Amino acid sequence: MWLQAVMAFLAVVFVLERLLYFHGVRINAADFLLGIANHVRRKAFAEAIHEAGRVPGPVGRVAHSVLVRHHMSRSDLREIADEAICLEVPRVERNMRALLGIVMVAPLAGMLGTVLGLLDVFMEIHAQGGEISHSGMAKGIFEAMVTTAAGLTVATGAYVFYLVMLGKAKRLVNRLERTAIEVVNLIVDARGQTEIVPFRDEAGVRDAARGERGSASTRS
């Protein structure tokens, strides 16, 4: 039971640490990319790098890693983005394996406690010459089964929180990949960006050209 109590305490610590981490790195990726896009389209990379550096968490670090090397080719930028994401994955999945380990070990430790408890009961029966009251046997079996119940309780709770944390981790990694792709595309598009004539101005130029051709034909 002491072992079960220790594993339950560690599971609580790991879950709280992950919850605080995911809460601390939570940002609105759409608004962040919109702000970066405004700077990149104006080719104000210094402002974009500064804004990415101000954002806490892996999203800002991945964007910052790509922006500081904006002069490189698209393939190189993709490799840099992938490397930055790989560096962030261990931080995102920190303590997840330990939590999964508790899920696997807690039931086994509970079963071991039950087996050891049953051995004590049988040894006591043997010491008393095979004569023991039903209440005494029931008490011994009950005490032996407590560790299995505790192990299953700890494992069930830890596994539920493990699945929740795993879902949060996968969503964060997907957000990192999306951010990296968007930043690379923004940088590449900014290089080939040309002056685009609005549709209203283009229509005005066409009408003026038609009017000049009409006046020229009238004079002729």
Summary of the structure (lengths in Angstrom):
residues: 220
radius of gyration: 32.7
end to end distance: 106.9
largest distance: 132.4
contacts: 630
relative contact order: 0.14
helix: 85%
strand: 0%
